[in-house]
Amino acid sequence: MTKSILTLTLVVLAGTVQGQGSYETWHGPGPNDSRGPCPMLNTLSNHDFLPHDGRNFNLSTVKNALKNALNFSEDLGSFLHGQALATNPNGTTWGLDTLSTHNILEHDASLTRADNFWSNDAVTFNATVFNQTRSWWTADLIDLQMVANARLGRLLDSAKYNRDFSISDLATSFSAGEGAAYLMVFANNGNRSEGLSRKDLVTYLFENERLPLELGWNTPSPAITKEELLTNIHRVVNATVYKPELFE
């Protein structure tokens, strides 16, 4: 009897650990699962760090997922949760489904999605858009200026061809945060002080919505903090400068 209870306990514990996600576990969304405009958050649901159905993320869930998967500090997890709550007014939870609401956090000039004007689809990866994005990554290691150029290149293209182009103040800052995030999470040799990220790792994540473990990626260390993210957002914004010789 004792052995049976122990076996049952181990099975339950194993299920609990799996429910918290793992690097080894990955499966794409099923027909009833939600995904959204953010490749990284989709990835965390695919690895089950976030609920696989992509819905109803509360503060504890978000902080644990970001800590366990990416080593984001608690203050950064709380900050990002608060930002995402803007997509679910008067709510205490949000999900990949609510993130798809246009022009709150989801925005025109995405790095990987077509503008709302063209497709009304914030979920599907668009290879044409992504090819434009990565055309600005002109070396194997992406530096700050390449991040800023890719962001500005997408903004200029959308503004030129999308007659309904718009981007909220919150989304403008968020778009800089997207670049800052991949610069930090995929830092070359894990050394964020260099300000360089590996293009192959970033590309793998965007194209597969899967953590690039097979390419040698490791969890960032030390933890990425809110202060570090905000500092790098400011750096991306300051580096986003129009230069006619590049953009014409």
C-alpha beads as a LAMMPS data file, in Angstrom:
LAMMPS data file: protein, C-alpha beads

248 atoms
247 bonds

1 atom types
1 bond types

-500.0 500.0 xlo xhi
-500.0 500.0 ylo yhi
-500.0 500.0 zlo zhi

Masses

1 110.0

Atoms # bond

1 1 1 0.000 0.000 0.000
2 1 1 2.808 2.371 0.939
3 1 1 4.559 1.623 -2.348
4 1 1 1.378 2.389 -4.290
5 1 1 0.965 5.728 -2.508
6 1 1 4.609 6.613 -3.193
7 1 1 4.224 5.717 -6.869
8 1 1 1.087 7.844 -7.154
9 1 1 2.849 10.756 -5.432
10 1 1 5.771 10.585 -7.855
11 1 1 3.389 10.545 -10.826
12 1 1 1.558 13.605 -9.522
13 1 1 4.819 15.440 -8.834
14 1 1 6.111 14.601 -12.297
15 1 1 2.950 16.031 -13.809
16 1 1 3.311 19.164 -11.741
17 1 1 6.881 19.724 -12.906
18 1 1 5.877 19.178 -16.512
19 1 1 3.060 21.677 -16.096
20 1 1 5.640 24.277 -15.062
21 1 1 7.418 23.798 -18.364
22 1 1 10.796 22.505 -19.418
23 1 1 13.396 23.153 -22.070
24 1 1 13.135 19.581 -23.316
25 1 1 9.341 19.571 -23.691
26 1 1 7.978 21.302 -26.773
27 1 1 4.775 20.900 -28.730
28 1 1 3.061 23.421 -30.935
29 1 1 -0.439 24.748 -30.408
30 1 1 -3.453 22.532 -30.895
31 1 1 -6.693 23.623 -32.583
32 1 1 -8.125 25.050 -29.346
33 1 1 -4.964 26.788 -28.153
34 1 1 -4.386 30.508 -28.497
35 1 1 -1.230 32.139 -29.793
36 1 1 -0.429 35.807 -30.315
37 1 1 1.883 38.374 -31.881
38 1 1 4.900 37.782 -29.618
39 1 1 7.186 34.934 -30.733
40 1 1 8.831 34.661 -27.318
41 1 1 5.591 34.330 -25.368
42 1 1 4.274 31.850 -27.929
43 1 1 7.503 29.935 -27.386
44 1 1 7.008 29.829 -23.622
45 1 1 3.533 28.365 -24.111
46 1 1 4.917 25.825 -26.581
47 1 1 7.388 24.750 -23.860
48 1 1 4.592 24.849 -21.215
49 1 1 6.323 27.456 -19.090
50 1 1 3.142 29.447 -19.711
51 1 1 -0.185 27.573 -19.944
52 1 1 -0.253 25.730 -23.231
53 1 1 -3.706 27.028 -24.127
54 1 1 -2.321 30.571 -24.082
55 1 1 -5.040 32.034 -21.881
56 1 1 -5.655 33.544 -18.444
57 1 1 -2.124 34.287 -17.257
58 1 1 -2.051 35.693 -13.731
59 1 1 0.833 37.467 -12.008
60 1 1 2.242 34.364 -10.329
61 1 1 2.115 32.370 -13.563
62 1 1 3.895 35.100 -15.518
63 1 1 6.636 35.683 -12.957
64 1 1 7.351 31.959 -12.605
65 1 1 7.395 31.379 -16.366
66 1 1 9.744 34.261 -17.114
67 1 1 12.020 33.334 -14.206
68 1 1 12.200 29.621 -14.998
69 1 1 12.550 29.955 -18.768
70 1 1 14.562 33.168 -19.229
71 1 1 15.858 34.104 -15.760
72 1 1 13.901 37.376 -15.685
73 1 1 13.877 38.891 -12.211
74 1 1 10.655 39.144 -10.215
75 1 1 10.497 42.915 -10.628
76 1 1 10.770 42.532 -14.404
77 1 1 8.124 39.805 -14.457
78 1 1 5.748 42.008 -12.451
79 1 1 6.433 44.976 -14.724
80 1 1 5.731 43.011 -17.923
81 1 1 2.589 41.508 -16.425
82 1 1 1.345 45.005 -15.640
83 1 1 2.046 46.145 -19.200
84 1 1 0.161 43.188 -20.665
85 1 1 -2.877 43.824 -18.468
86 1 1 -3.565 46.850 -20.671
87 1 1 -4.887 44.374 -23.254
88 1 1 -7.572 43.135 -20.848
89 1 1 -9.182 46.216 -19.261
90 1 1 -10.417 45.735 -15.684
91 1 1 -8.926 42.241 -15.645
92 1 1 -6.348 40.566 -13.441
93 1 1 -5.287 38.137 -16.153
94 1 1 -4.282 38.358 -19.795
95 1 1 -3.339 35.890 -22.489
96 1 1 -1.894 35.457 -25.936
97 1 1 -5.435 35.988 -27.210
98 1 1 -5.782 39.424 -25.579
99 1 1 -2.333 40.485 -26.826
100 1 1 -3.651 40.279 -30.387
101 1 1 -5.915 43.301 -29.855
102 1 1 -4.626 45.781 -32.390
103 1 1 -2.779 48.942 -31.385
104 1 1 -2.437 48.376 -27.662
105 1 1 0.741 46.318 -27.450
106 1 1 0.318 44.574 -30.809
107 1 1 1.317 47.100 -33.428
108 1 1 1.971 47.871 -37.053
109 1 1 5.593 47.480 -38.188
110 1 1 6.031 44.165 -36.408
111 1 1 9.317 42.360 -36.946
112 1 1 7.535 39.115 -37.887
113 1 1 3.853 39.836 -38.640
114 1 1 2.043 41.658 -41.425
115 1 1 0.257 44.886 -40.506
116 1 1 -3.352 44.679 -39.408
117 1 1 -4.358 46.572 -42.568
118 1 1 -3.070 43.777 -44.805
119 1 1 -4.161 40.652 -42.993
120 1 1 -5.939 41.341 -39.687
121 1 1 -3.769 38.469 -38.436
122 1 1 -1.404 39.145 -35.563
123 1 1 -0.674 35.465 -35.001
124 1 1 0.792 34.060 -38.215
125 1 1 4.522 34.379 -38.870
126 1 1 5.103 36.253 -42.135
127 1 1 8.322 35.260 -43.911
128 1 1 8.313 38.323 -46.175
129 1 1 8.147 40.679 -43.210
130 1 1 10.819 38.772 -41.318
131 1 1 13.128 38.745 -44.330
132 1 1 12.902 42.526 -44.373
133 1 1 13.695 42.627 -40.657
134 1 1 16.743 40.411 -40.845
135 1 1 18.092 42.206 -43.903
136 1 1 19.214 44.828 -41.367
137 1 1 21.180 42.237 -39.413
138 1 1 24.255 42.462 -41.574
139 1 1 26.620 40.254 -39.558
140 1 1 26.493 37.022 -37.585
141 1 1 26.390 39.050 -34.391
142 1 1 23.619 41.639 -34.077
143 1 1 24.626 44.900 -32.424
144 1 1 22.568 47.763 -31.039
145 1 1 22.584 49.745 -34.280
146 1 1 21.311 46.750 -36.275
147 1 1 18.484 46.338 -33.760
148 1 1 17.565 50.016 -34.137
149 1 1 17.864 49.934 -37.943
150 1 1 15.600 46.887 -38.202
151 1 1 13.007 48.594 -36.016
152 1 1 13.139 51.853 -37.981
153 1 1 13.186 50.045 -41.323
154 1 1 9.956 48.274 -40.472
155 1 1 8.358 51.497 -39.198
156 1 1 9.239 53.397 -42.377
157 1 1 8.005 50.597 -44.626
158 1 1 4.691 50.340 -42.805
159 1 1 4.176 54.095 -42.758
160 1 1 4.865 54.247 -46.496
161 1 1 2.576 51.459 -47.688
162 1 1 -0.098 51.062 -45.014
163 1 1 -2.631 53.868 -45.379
164 1 1 -4.055 52.990 -41.936
165 1 1 -0.674 52.898 -40.238
166 1 1 -0.790 53.706 -36.550
167 1 1 1.168 52.878 -33.441
168 1 1 0.268 53.849 -29.881
169 1 1 2.722 55.448 -27.474
170 1 1 2.720 52.249 -25.423
171 1 1 3.388 50.115 -28.505
172 1 1 6.173 52.451 -29.628
173 1 1 8.003 51.827 -26.382
174 1 1 7.105 48.145 -26.545
175 1 1 8.634 47.825 -30.009
176 1 1 11.932 49.128 -28.636
177 1 1 11.598 46.624 -25.816
178 1 1 11.303 43.788 -28.313
179 1 1 14.693 44.671 -29.758
180 1 1 16.234 45.159 -26.337
181 1 1 14.929 41.755 -25.261
182 1 1 16.467 39.724 -28.064
183 1 1 19.715 41.636 -27.662
184 1 1 19.871 40.470 -24.020
185 1 1 18.288 36.998 -24.075
186 1 1 20.473 35.805 -26.946
187 1 1 23.661 37.611 -25.960
188 1 1 26.799 36.248 -27.583
189 1 1 28.422 33.724 -25.215
190 1 1 25.928 34.872 -22.601
191 1 1 27.914 38.090 -22.120
192 1 1 25.340 40.877 -22.155
193 1 1 27.928 43.585 -21.485
194 1 1 29.188 43.177 -25.084
195 1 1 25.838 44.327 -26.472
196 1 1 25.859 41.634 -29.160
197 1 1 23.387 38.849 -29.830
198 1 1 23.733 35.784 -32.048
199 1 1 21.733 36.126 -35.241
200 1 1 21.272 32.365 -35.582
201 1 1 19.639 32.130 -32.146
202 1 1 17.284 35.048 -32.773
203 1 1 16.342 33.699 -36.202
204 1 1 15.693 30.222 -34.813
205 1 1 13.319 31.541 -32.163
206 1 1 11.389 33.773 -34.566
207 1 1 11.002 31.077 -37.207
208 1 1 10.262 28.117 -34.923
209 1 1 8.819 29.638 -31.719
210 1 1 11.084 27.274 -29.840
211 1 1 14.052 27.968 -27.583
212 1 1 17.280 27.414 -29.553
213 1 1 18.817 24.839 -27.230
214 1 1 20.131 22.733 -30.097
215 1 1 22.222 25.705 -31.241
216 1 1 23.884 26.010 -27.846
217 1 1 21.701 28.647 -26.192
218 1 1 21.806 28.771 -22.398
219 1 1 19.599 30.542 -19.877
220 1 1 20.773 34.135 -19.308
221 1 1 22.841 34.671 -16.170
222 1 1 22.777 36.734 -14.041
223 1 1 19.072 37.515 -13.988
224 1 1 17.752 40.153 -16.381
225 1 1 16.206 42.962 -14.337
226 1 1 13.650 45.657 -15.026
227 1 1 16.385 48.294 -14.774
228 1 1 18.502 46.510 -17.370
229 1 1 15.573 46.193 -19.773
230 1 1 14.630 49.875 -19.421
231 1 1 18.248 50.913 -19.919
232 1 1 18.439 48.921 -23.129
233 1 1 15.081 50.248 -24.338
234 1 1 16.476 53.776 -24.022
235 1 1 19.584 52.699 -25.909
236 1 1 17.482 51.290 -28.764
237 1 1 15.353 54.455 -28.904
238 1 1 18.426 56.706 -28.911
239 1 1 20.024 54.639 -31.680
240 1 1 16.886 54.818 -33.838
241 1 1 17.996 57.677 -36.059
242 1 1 16.927 58.247 -39.660
243 1 1 19.874 58.286 -42.054
244 1 1 19.001 58.982 -45.702
245 1 1 21.936 56.963 -46.998
246 1 1 20.517 53.861 -45.278
247 1 1 16.789 54.234 -45.686
248 1 1 16.362 55.663 -49.176

Bonds

1 1 1 2
2 1 2 3
3 1 3 4
4 1 4 5
5 1 5 6
6 1 6 7
7 1 7 8
8 1 8 9
9 1 9 10
10 1 10 11
11 1 11 12
12 1 12 13
13 1 13 14
14 1 14 15
15 1 15 16
16 1 16 17
17 1 17 18
18 1 18 19
19 1 19 20
20 1 20 21
21 1 21 22
22 1 22 23
23 1 23 24
24 1 24 25
25 1 25 26
26 1 26 27
27 1 27 28
28 1 28 29
29 1 29 30
30 1 30 31
31 1 31 32
32 1 32 33
33 1 33 34
34 1 34 35
35 1 35 36
36 1 36 37
37 1 37 38
38 1 38 39
39 1 39 40
40 1 40 41
41 1 41 42
42 1 42 43
43 1 43 44
44 1 44 45
45 1 45 46
46 1 46 47
47 1 47 48
48 1 48 49
49 1 49 50
50 1 50 51
51 1 51 52
52 1 52 53
53 1 53 54
54 1 54 55
55 1 55 56
56 1 56 57
57 1 57 58
58 1 58 59
59 1 59 60
60 1 60 61
61 1 61 62
62 1 62 63
63 1 63 64
64 1 64 65
65 1 65 66
66 1 66 67
67 1 67 68
68 1 68 69
69 1 69 70
70 1 70 71
71 1 71 72
72 1 72 73
73 1 73 74
74 1 74 75
75 1 75 76
76 1 76 77
77 1 77 78
78 1 78 79
79 1 79 80
80 1 80 81
81 1 81 82
82 1 82 83
83 1 83 84
84 1 84 85
85 1 85 86
86 1 86 87
87 1 87 88
88 1 88 89
89 1 89 90
90 1 90 91
91 1 91 92
92 1 92 93
93 1 93 94
94 1 94 95
95 1 95 96
96 1 96 97
97 1 97 98
98 1 98 99
99 1 99 100
100 1 100 101
101 1 101 102
102 1 102 103
103 1 103 104
104 1 104 105
105 1 105 106
106 1 106 107
107 1 107 108
108 1 108 109
109 1 109 110
110 1 110 111
111 1 111 112
112 1 112 113
113 1 113 114
114 1 114 115
115 1 115 116
116 1 116 117
117 1 117 118
118 1 118 119
119 1 119 120
120 1 120 121
121 1 121 122
122 1 122 123
123 1 123 124
124 1 124 125
125 1 125 126
126 1 126 127
127 1 127 128
128 1 128 129
129 1 129 130
130 1 130 131
131 1 131 132
132 1 132 133
133 1 133 134
134 1 134 135
135 1 135 136
136 1 136 137
137 1 137 138
138 1 138 139
139 1 139 140
140 1 140 141
141 1 141 142
142 1 142 143
143 1 143 144
144 1 144 145
145 1 145 146
146 1 146 147
147 1 147 148
148 1 148 149
149 1 149 150
150 1 150 151
151 1 151 152
152 1 152 153
153 1 153 154
154 1 154 155
155 1 155 156
156 1 156 157
157 1 157 158
158 1 158 159
159 1 159 160
160 1 160 161
161 1 161 162
162 1 162 163
163 1 163 164
164 1 164 165
165 1 165 166
166 1 166 167
167 1 167 168
168 1 168 169
169 1 169 170
170 1 170 171
171 1 171 172
172 1 172 173
173 1 173 174
174 1 174 175
175 1 175 176
176 1 176 177
177 1 177 178
178 1 178 179
179 1 179 180
180 1 180 181
181 1 181 182
182 1 182 183
183 1 183 184
184 1 184 185
185 1 185 186
186 1 186 187
187 1 187 188
188 1 188 189
189 1 189 190
190 1 190 191
191 1 191 192
192 1 192 193
193 1 193 194
194 1 194 195
195 1 195 196
196 1 196 197
197 1 197 198
198 1 198 199
199 1 199 200
200 1 200 201
201 1 201 202
202 1 202 203
203 1 203 204
204 1 204 205
205 1 205 206
206 1 206 207
207 1 207 208
208 1 208 209
209 1 209 210
210 1 210 211
211 1 211 212
212 1 212 213
213 1 213 214
214 1 214 215
215 1 215 216
216 1 216 217
217 1 217 218
218 1 218 219
219 1 219 220
220 1 220 221
221 1 221 222
222 1 222 223
223 1 223 224
224 1 224 225
225 1 225 226
226 1 226 227
227 1 227 228
228 1 228 229
229 1 229 230
230 1 230 231
231 1 231 232
232 1 232 233
233 1 233 234
234 1 234 235
235 1 235 236
236 1 236 237
237 1 237 238
238 1 238 239
239 1 239 240
240 1 240 241
241 1 241 242
242 1 242 243
243 1 243 244
244 1 244 245
245 1 245 246
246 1 246 247
247 1 247 248
